[in-house]
Amino acid sequence: MASNDRFRAGGSPRPLKTSDTWWYAAVAGEASGSFHTRVRTRTRRACLGAVLVLTVVYAGLVLTATGRRWGDAATTGRSADTTAATLLREHPSLAGLTTLSLVLGCVLLLAVGLIRKRYALTGAAAGAIVTALALTGLLQRYAPRPRLLDTGGALLPSGFPSAQTTLALGIALGLALVVPYRLRGVAVGAATLWAVAIGAYTVAAGRHRPGDVIAAALLALAVHCGLLALLARRGKVRPGARRGPTPAGLSATLALLLVAAAGLGAGIWLLGATLTLPAGGPYDPAELQLAHRCGQALAAGVAAAAGLLSLTLLRRVELEGAPTPYRLGGPFVEDTGAPREGELVGPFTEDLDHEIS
């Protein structure tokens, strides 16, 4: 409350304390340091950080000759990686299962949101996925890049970013908006691990380069964080329970942490050796296999880190839901008069003899 506020006649002359201004803090949700402001600030920074890293990945892996050479080596190295080649040869149905799982993931997201009657958040999650896919299509079609031709001289279509990974990770991050608060960790964690597997399959099958999967994960994360910042700005967030995570949620979070740490650590360690490939070739099959495994590790680490960052941003944050009602307490509630059901509680008395300058 401002220092020049005029008290009503006969009021207490004591100066106001910070605890006396709770009503103003509740009304002014945009006040500095409020819960909404803190959530909006950190999600907005995460969104801008994801966009910045996406720009660096695009400049390094698409616009530079070294990055394109590393991507070509990682894609060619899938044939030299006997483990991946044997798995794809013995299980040709993985292509159909990948498409089916993406369809079932979309159905699951919509079904959970509609069953829990979170229509607005379900629409927001679906809108975020559509936005991410639209941005993916625009980048694939209009982002500047060197013209790549196949052996027949035809122009190769761009796969930057990967649409399959964008959809899979968009579903995984969208579940955080519709699942119950206590099940958020296990739902987002398990779905993110599934998205990591989708990205690994697309790289192993030669449909996308590792940089395409990395860019798709960053794009989905940026759109998701932007949506969270918008929800916080509109006051659709409130403090969640301080109870610890469930054992299943803790296991899924630890699995994400291990995949992110192992993938990023191994990928960065191998990246130094694979970036020094000569421009003219030919390449040793062992070098190509190393490049492929480096790309797989980096793609898996970035995708897992995106899901882990989403859970960190939403830690102890409940989306939507009614705010906790204010209740008077203390030994003298009956003497002072407790508010009845539906009665407004605030700093103003019944005679309204109070002014705010």
C-alpha positions as CSV (number, residue, x, y, z in Angstrom):
1,M,0.0,0.0,0.0
2,A,1.3,3.5,-0.8
3,S,2.6,5.5,2.0
4,N,0.3,8.4,1.3
5,D,-3.0,6.4,1.6
6,R,-5.5,8.2,3.8
7,F,-7.0,6.0,6.6
8,R,-10.6,6.2,7.6
9,A,-11.5,8.4,10.5
10,G,-10.8,6.6,13.8
11,G,-8.6,4.1,12.2
12,S,-5.4,2.7,13.7
13,P,-2.5,5.1,13.3
14,R,0.1,2.3,13.2
15,P,2.1,1.9,10.0
16,L,1.2,-0.9,7.6
17,K,3.4,-4.0,7.5
18,T,4.1,-6.1,4.4
19,S,1.8,-8.8,5.7
20,D,-1.1,-6.4,5.7
21,T,-1.0,-5.9,1.9
22,W,-1.9,-9.5,1.0
23,W,-5.1,-8.4,-0.7
24,Y,-3.3,-6.1,-3.0
25,A,-0.8,-8.8,-3.9
26,A,-3.7,-11.1,-4.7
27,V,-5.4,-8.6,-6.9
28,A,-2.2,-7.4,-8.6
29,G,-1.1,-10.7,-10.2
30,E,1.4,-8.9,-12.3
31,A,3.3,-7.5,-9.4
32,S,7.0,-8.0,-9.4
33,G,7.9,-11.3,-7.7
34,S,4.4,-12.8,-7.9
35,F,4.1,-16.5,-8.7
36,H,2.6,-15.8,-12.1
37,T,5.5,-13.5,-13.0
38,R,8.2,-16.0,-11.9
39,V,6.7,-18.8,-14.0
40,R,6.2,-16.5,-17.0
41,T,9.8,-15.2,-16.7
42,R,11.5,-18.6,-16.5
43,T,9.4,-20.1,-19.3
44,R,9.9,-17.1,-21.6
45,R,13.7,-17.4,-21.0
46,A,13.6,-21.1,-21.8
47,C,11.7,-20.3,-25.0
48,L,14.3,-17.7,-26.1
49,G,17.1,-20.0,-25.1
50,A,15.7,-22.9,-27.2
51,V,15.3,-20.6,-30.2
52,L,18.9,-19.4,-29.8
53,V,20.3,-22.9,-29.6
54,L,18.1,-23.9,-32.6
55,T,19.7,-21.0,-34.6
56,V,23.2,-22.2,-33.6
57,V,22.4,-25.7,-34.7
58,Y,21.0,-24.5,-38.0
59,A,24.0,-22.3,-38.7
60,G,26.5,-25.0,-37.7
61,L,25.0,-28.1,-39.2
62,V,23.2,-26.7,-42.3
63,L,25.1,-23.6,-43.4
64,T,28.7,-24.8,-42.9
65,A,30.5,-27.3,-45.0
66,T,31.9,-29.1,-41.9
67,G,28.4,-29.5,-40.4
68,R,27.0,-30.9,-43.6
69,R,30.0,-33.3,-44.0
70,W,29.4,-34.5,-40.4
71,G,25.7,-35.0,-41.1
72,D,26.5,-37.0,-44.3
73,A,29.0,-39.2,-42.4
74,A,26.5,-39.9,-39.7
75,T,23.8,-40.8,-42.2
76,T,26.2,-43.0,-44.2
77,G,27.5,-44.6,-41.1
78,R,24.2,-46.3,-40.4
79,S,25.2,-49.0,-42.9
80,A,28.5,-49.5,-41.1
81,D,26.7,-49.8,-37.7
82,T,26.0,-53.5,-37.7
83,T,23.7,-53.3,-34.6
84,A,21.3,-50.8,-36.2
85,A,21.4,-52.4,-39.6
86,T,20.6,-55.9,-38.2
87,L,17.7,-54.5,-36.1
88,L,16.1,-52.8,-39.1
89,R,16.6,-55.8,-41.3
90,E,15.1,-58.3,-38.8
91,H,12.2,-56.0,-37.9
92,P,10.9,-54.4,-41.1
93,S,7.6,-53.7,-39.3
94,L,9.2,-50.9,-37.2
95,A,8.2,-48.4,-39.9
96,G,4.5,-49.1,-39.6
97,L,4.7,-49.3,-35.8
98,T,6.3,-45.8,-35.7
99,T,3.4,-44.3,-37.7
100,L,0.8,-46.2,-35.6
101,S,2.4,-45.0,-32.4
102,L,2.3,-41.4,-33.5
103,V,-1.4,-41.7,-34.3
104,L,-2.1,-43.4,-30.9
105,G,-0.1,-40.7,-29.2
106,C,-2.4,-38.0,-30.6
107,V,-5.5,-40.0,-29.7
108,L,-4.2,-40.5,-26.1
109,L,-3.5,-36.8,-25.7
110,L,-6.9,-35.8,-26.8
111,A,-8.6,-38.6,-24.9
112,V,-7.0,-37.7,-21.5
113,G,-7.8,-34.0,-21.9
114,L,-11.4,-34.6,-22.9
115,I,-12.0,-37.2,-20.2
116,R,-10.6,-34.9,-17.5
117,K,-12.7,-32.0,-19.0
118,R,-9.7,-29.8,-19.5
119,Y,-11.0,-28.5,-22.8
120,A,-9.1,-25.3,-22.9
121,L,-5.7,-26.9,-22.0
122,T,-6.4,-29.7,-24.5
123,G,-7.0,-27.2,-27.2
124,A,-3.9,-25.3,-26.2
125,A,-1.8,-28.5,-26.3
126,A,-3.2,-29.4,-29.8
127,G,-2.6,-25.9,-31.0
128,A,1.0,-26.0,-29.8
129,I,1.6,-29.3,-31.8
130,V,0.0,-27.8,-34.9
131,T,2.1,-24.7,-34.6
132,A,5.3,-26.7,-34.2
133,L,4.4,-28.8,-37.2
134,A,3.6,-25.7,-39.3
135,L,7.0,-24.1,-38.3
136,T,8.7,-27.4,-39.2
137,G,7.1,-27.3,-42.7
138,L,8.1,-23.7,-43.2
139,L,11.7,-24.3,-42.2
140,Q,11.8,-27.4,-44.5
141,R,10.5,-25.4,-47.4
142,Y,11.9,-21.9,-47.1
143,A,15.0,-22.0,-44.8
144,P,18.1,-21.1,-46.8
145,R,20.4,-24.0,-47.4
146,P,22.8,-25.2,-50.1
147,R,21.1,-27.1,-53.0
148,L,21.7,-30.8,-52.5
149,L,21.3,-33.1,-55.6
150,D,21.0,-36.9,-55.7
151,T,22.9,-39.1,-58.1
152,G,20.3,-38.5,-60.8
153,G,20.6,-34.7,-60.5
154,A,17.2,-34.2,-58.8
155,L,17.0,-31.7,-55.9
156,L,16.8,-33.5,-52.5
157,P,14.0,-32.4,-50.2
158,S,15.1,-30.9,-46.9
159,G,14.5,-32.9,-43.7
160,F,15.4,-30.0,-41.3
161,P,13.8,-30.3,-38.8
162,S,12.3,-33.8,-38.5
163,A,8.5,-33.8,-38.6
164,Q,8.2,-37.2,-36.8
165,T,10.3,-36.0,-33.9
166,T,8.5,-32.7,-33.7
167,L,5.1,-34.5,-33.5
168,A,6.4,-37.1,-31.0
169,L,8.0,-34.6,-28.6
170,G,5.1,-32.2,-29.0
171,I,2.8,-35.0,-27.8
172,A,5.1,-35.8,-24.9
173,L,5.3,-32.1,-23.7
174,G,1.6,-31.6,-24.3
175,L,0.7,-34.4,-21.8
176,A,2.1,-32.1,-19.1
177,L,-1.0,-29.9,-19.7
178,V,-3.7,-32.5,-19.4
179,V,-2.5,-35.3,-17.1
180,P,-3.1,-35.0,-13.3
181,Y,-0.4,-33.1,-11.3
182,R,0.8,-36.3,-9.5
183,L,1.1,-38.3,-12.8
184,R,2.9,-35.6,-14.7
185,G,6.4,-37.0,-14.1
186,V,5.7,-40.5,-15.2
187,A,3.5,-39.4,-18.2
188,V,6.0,-36.9,-19.6
189,G,9.0,-39.0,-18.8
190,A,7.7,-42.1,-20.5
191,A,6.4,-40.2,-23.5
192,T,9.7,-38.4,-23.9
193,L,11.6,-41.7,-23.9
194,W,9.2,-42.8,-26.6
195,A,10.0,-39.6,-28.6
196,V,13.7,-40.4,-28.2
197,A,13.1,-43.8,-29.7
198,I,11.2,-42.3,-32.6
199,G,14.1,-39.9,-33.3
200,A,16.7,-42.7,-33.1
201,Y,14.7,-44.8,-35.6
202,T,14.4,-42.0,-38.1
203,V,18.2,-41.6,-38.0
204,A,18.9,-45.3,-38.2
205,A,16.6,-45.7,-41.1
206,G,18.2,-42.9,-43.0
207,R,15.1,-40.7,-43.1
208,H,16.7,-37.8,-41.2
209,R,20.1,-36.6,-40.1
210,P,21.0,-36.2,-36.4
211,G,20.8,-32.4,-36.8
212,D,17.2,-32.7,-38.0
213,V,16.2,-34.6,-34.9
214,I,18.1,-32.1,-32.6
215,A,16.4,-29.2,-34.4
216,A,12.9,-30.8,-34.0
217,A,13.4,-31.3,-30.3
218,L,14.5,-27.6,-29.8
219,L,11.6,-26.4,-31.9
220,A,9.0,-28.4,-30.0
221,L,10.5,-27.2,-26.7
222,A,10.4,-23.5,-27.8
223,V,6.8,-23.7,-28.8
224,H,5.9,-25.5,-25.5
225,C,7.7,-23.0,-23.4
226,G,6.0,-20.1,-25.3
227,L,2.6,-21.7,-24.5
228,L,3.5,-22.0,-20.8
229,A,4.5,-18.3,-20.7
230,L,1.2,-17.3,-22.3
231,L,-0.7,-19.4,-19.8
232,A,1.2,-17.8,-16.9
233,R,0.5,-14.3,-18.3
234,R,-3.2,-15.1,-18.4
235,G,-3.1,-16.3,-14.8
236,K,-3.7,-20.0,-15.5
237,V,-1.0,-21.3,-13.2
238,R,-1.0,-21.6,-9.4
239,P,1.3,-23.2,-6.9
240,G,1.1,-27.0,-6.8
241,A,1.4,-29.4,-3.9
242,R,4.8,-29.8,-2.3
243,R,4.5,-33.5,-2.0
244,G,7.4,-35.6,-3.5
245,P,7.0,-37.4,-6.8
246,T,5.6,-40.9,-7.0
247,P,8.0,-43.8,-7.3
248,A,7.0,-44.3,-11.0
249,G,7.5,-40.5,-11.7
250,L,10.8,-40.5,-10.0
251,S,12.0,-43.5,-12.0
252,A,10.9,-41.9,-15.3
253,T,12.7,-38.7,-14.3
254,L,15.9,-40.5,-13.4
255,A,15.7,-42.4,-16.7
256,L,15.4,-39.1,-18.6
257,L,18.3,-37.7,-16.6
258,L,20.5,-40.7,-17.4
259,V,19.7,-40.6,-21.1
260,A,20.3,-36.8,-21.3
261,A,23.6,-36.9,-19.4
262,A,24.9,-40.0,-21.2
263,G,23.8,-38.9,-24.6
264,L,25.1,-35.3,-24.4
265,G,28.3,-36.5,-22.7
266,A,29.1,-39.2,-25.1
267,G,28.0,-37.1,-28.1
268,I,30.2,-34.1,-27.2
269,W,33.1,-36.4,-26.5
270,L,32.9,-38.1,-29.9
271,L,32.1,-34.9,-31.8
272,G,35.7,-33.7,-31.6
273,A,36.9,-36.8,-33.4
274,T,34.2,-36.9,-36.0
275,L,34.3,-33.2,-37.0
276,T,37.9,-33.7,-38.3
277,L,36.8,-35.9,-41.3
278,P,38.6,-34.9,-44.5
279,A,36.6,-33.1,-47.1
280,G,37.4,-35.3,-50.0
281,G,37.2,-38.8,-48.4
282,P,37.3,-41.7,-48.7
283,Y,36.3,-42.5,-45.1
284,D,37.1,-45.5,-43.0
285,P,33.9,-47.5,-42.1
286,A,35.0,-47.2,-38.4
287,E,34.9,-43.4,-38.7
288,L,31.5,-43.5,-40.3
289,Q,30.2,-45.8,-37.6
290,L,31.6,-43.5,-35.0
291,A,29.9,-40.5,-36.6
292,H,26.6,-42.3,-36.7
293,R,26.8,-43.2,-33.0
294,C,27.9,-39.7,-32.1
295,G,24.8,-38.3,-33.9
296,Q,22.5,-40.8,-32.3
297,A,23.9,-39.9,-28.8
298,L,23.5,-36.2,-29.4
299,A,20.0,-36.5,-30.8
300,A,18.9,-38.7,-27.8
301,G,20.5,-36.4,-25.3
302,V,18.9,-33.2,-26.6
303,A,15.4,-34.8,-26.8
304,A,15.7,-36.2,-23.3
305,A,17.0,-32.9,-22.0
306,A,13.9,-31.1,-23.6
307,G,11.5,-33.3,-21.6
308,L,13.6,-32.9,-18.5
309,L,13.6,-29.1,-18.8
310,S,9.8,-29.1,-19.2
311,L,9.4,-31.0,-16.0
312,T,11.8,-28.7,-14.2
313,L,9.9,-25.6,-15.4
314,L,6.6,-27.1,-14.2
315,R,7.9,-28.2,-10.9
316,R,5.4,-27.4,-8.2
317,V,3.3,-25.6,-10.8
318,E,-0.4,-26.5,-11.3
319,L,-2.1,-25.5,-14.5
320,E,-5.5,-24.0,-14.3
321,G,-7.7,-25.0,-11.4
322,A,-9.4,-22.7,-8.8
323,P,-7.2,-20.7,-6.5
324,T,-7.2,-21.5,-2.8
325,P,-9.9,-19.4,-1.0
326,Y,-8.9,-17.0,1.7
327,R,-10.0,-18.0,5.2
328,L,-9.6,-16.0,8.4
329,G,-8.2,-17.8,11.4
330,G,-7.0,-17.3,15.0
331,P,-8.5,-17.4,18.5
332,F,-10.6,-14.3,18.0
333,V,-12.4,-15.1,14.8
334,E,-15.8,-15.2,16.4
335,D,-15.3,-11.9,18.1
336,T,-14.0,-10.1,15.0
337,G,-16.6,-11.8,12.8
338,A,-15.7,-14.4,10.2
339,P,-16.8,-13.9,6.6
340,R,-19.9,-15.8,5.6
341,E,-20.1,-18.0,2.4
342,G,-19.9,-15.7,-0.6
343,E,-18.9,-12.6,1.3
344,L,-16.1,-10.6,-0.2
345,V,-13.0,-10.2,1.9
346,G,-10.7,-7.2,1.4
347,P,-9.1,-4.2,2.9
348,F,-12.3,-2.1,2.6
349,T,-14.9,-1.8,5.4
350,E,-18.6,-1.7,5.0
351,D,-18.8,2.1,5.1
352,L,-16.1,2.2,2.3
353,D,-14.5,5.2,4.1
354,H,-11.1,4.5,2.6
355,E,-9.3,6.1,-0.3
356,I,-6.3,5.0,-2.3
357,S,-4.3,7.8,-3.8
